[in-house]
């Protein structure tokens, strides 16, 4: 498949939005840990694959990675904080 093929760009945009949604949903407590990993994984995979072509939703892929990382840090930090307070 050609890198600048319109169907390829549409797939990239859809997957970028999917990674963004996973990043947003990763803020759900407990369930969000797996969604954070999924959002980060999808975003990194898209960034690797779209280096040769223009991705119309590149910012959404990056936002999905950032939201997933932020959610992961907050949830793990909250777990450590609650564990320290409970002792």
C-alpha positions as a printed NumPy array, in Angstrom:
array([[  0.   ,   0.   ,   0.   ],
       [  1.291,   3.404,  -0.934],
       [  2.209,   5.742,   1.938],
       [  0.179,   8.673,   0.585],
       [ -2.859,   6.567,  -0.291],
       [ -6.069,   8.242,   0.992],
       [ -7.284,   5.028,   2.63 ],
       [ -4.011,   4.789,   4.536],
       [ -4.43 ,   8.355,   5.825],
       [ -8.023,   7.59 ,   6.857],
       [ -6.843,   4.522,   8.799],
       [ -4.137,   6.594,  10.487],
       [ -6.687,   9.236,  11.489],
       [ -9.119,   6.631,  12.864],
       [ -6.397,   4.885,  14.854],
       [ -5.114,   8.225,  16.157],
       [ -8.592,   9.069,  17.411],
       [ -8.891,   5.601,  18.955],
       [ -5.642,   6.186,  20.867],
       [ -6.947,   9.573,  22.02 ],
       [-10.194,   8.035,  23.287],
       [ -8.231,   5.328,  25.127],
       [ -6.147,   8.078,  26.719],
       [ -9.301,   9.877,  27.868],
       [-10.909,   6.702,  29.189],
       [ -7.734,   5.834,  31.062],
       [ -8.792,   8.24 ,  33.822],
       [-11.436,   5.742,  34.973],
       [-10.123,   4.312,  38.259],
       [ -8.638,   0.789,  38.118],
       [ -9.978,  -0.025,  34.641],
       [ -8.012,   2.905,  33.306],
       [ -4.658,   1.261,  33.968],
       [ -5.109,  -1.128,  31.063],
       [ -6.619,   1.608,  28.898],
       [ -3.641,   3.858,  29.646],
       [ -1.269,   1.18 ,  28.41 ],
       [ -3.411,   0.642,  25.343],
       [ -3.544,   4.371,  24.567],
       [  0.225,   4.688,  24.9  ],
       [  0.819,   1.595,  22.77 ],
       [ -1.55 ,   2.715,  19.989],
       [ -0.081,   6.223,  19.957],
       [  3.519,   5.042,  19.772],
       [  2.684,   2.529,  17.057],
       [  0.973,   5.232,  14.989],
       [  3.888,   7.641,  15.395],
       [  6.281,   4.927,  14.166],
       [  4.121,   4.029,  11.173],
       [  3.292,   7.573,  10.101],
       [  6.824,   8.939,   9.814],
       [  6.752,   8.565,   6.022],
       [  3.308,  10.052,   5.484],
       [  1.167,  12.918,   6.637],
       [ -1.176,  12.021,   9.508],
       [ -4.139,  14.409,   9.706],
       [ -4.757,  13.46 ,  13.341],
       [ -1.149,  13.484,  14.571],
       [ -2.022,  15.726,  17.524],
       [ -4.659,  13.283,  18.705],
       [ -2.115,  10.451,  18.712],
       [  0.275,  12.587,  20.753],
       [ -2.526,  13.64 ,  23.115],
       [ -3.472,   9.975,  23.611],
       [  0.099,   9.176,  24.619],
       [  0.262,  12.149,  27.001],
       [ -3.127,  11.418,  28.577],
       [ -2.235,   7.756,  29.025],
       [  1.067,   8.631,  30.692],
       [ -0.562,  11.236,  32.928],
       [ -3.288,   8.821,  33.971],
       [ -0.736,   6.087,  34.666],
       [  1.372,   8.395,  36.837],
       [ -1.666,   9.711,  38.725],
       [ -3.157,   6.29 ,  39.399],
       [  0.111,   4.715,  40.51 ],
       [  0.945,   7.804,  42.608],
       [ -2.495,   7.699,  44.22 ],
       [ -2.083,   4.008,  45.014],
       [  1.272,   4.661,  46.701],
       [ -0.153,   7.646,  48.583],
       [ -3.15 ,   5.685,  49.85 ],
       [ -0.88 ,   2.822,  50.805],
       [  1.384,   5.151,  52.786],
       [ -1.561,   6.839,  54.519],
       [ -3.105,   3.477,  55.412],
       [ -0.017,   2.336,  57.323]])
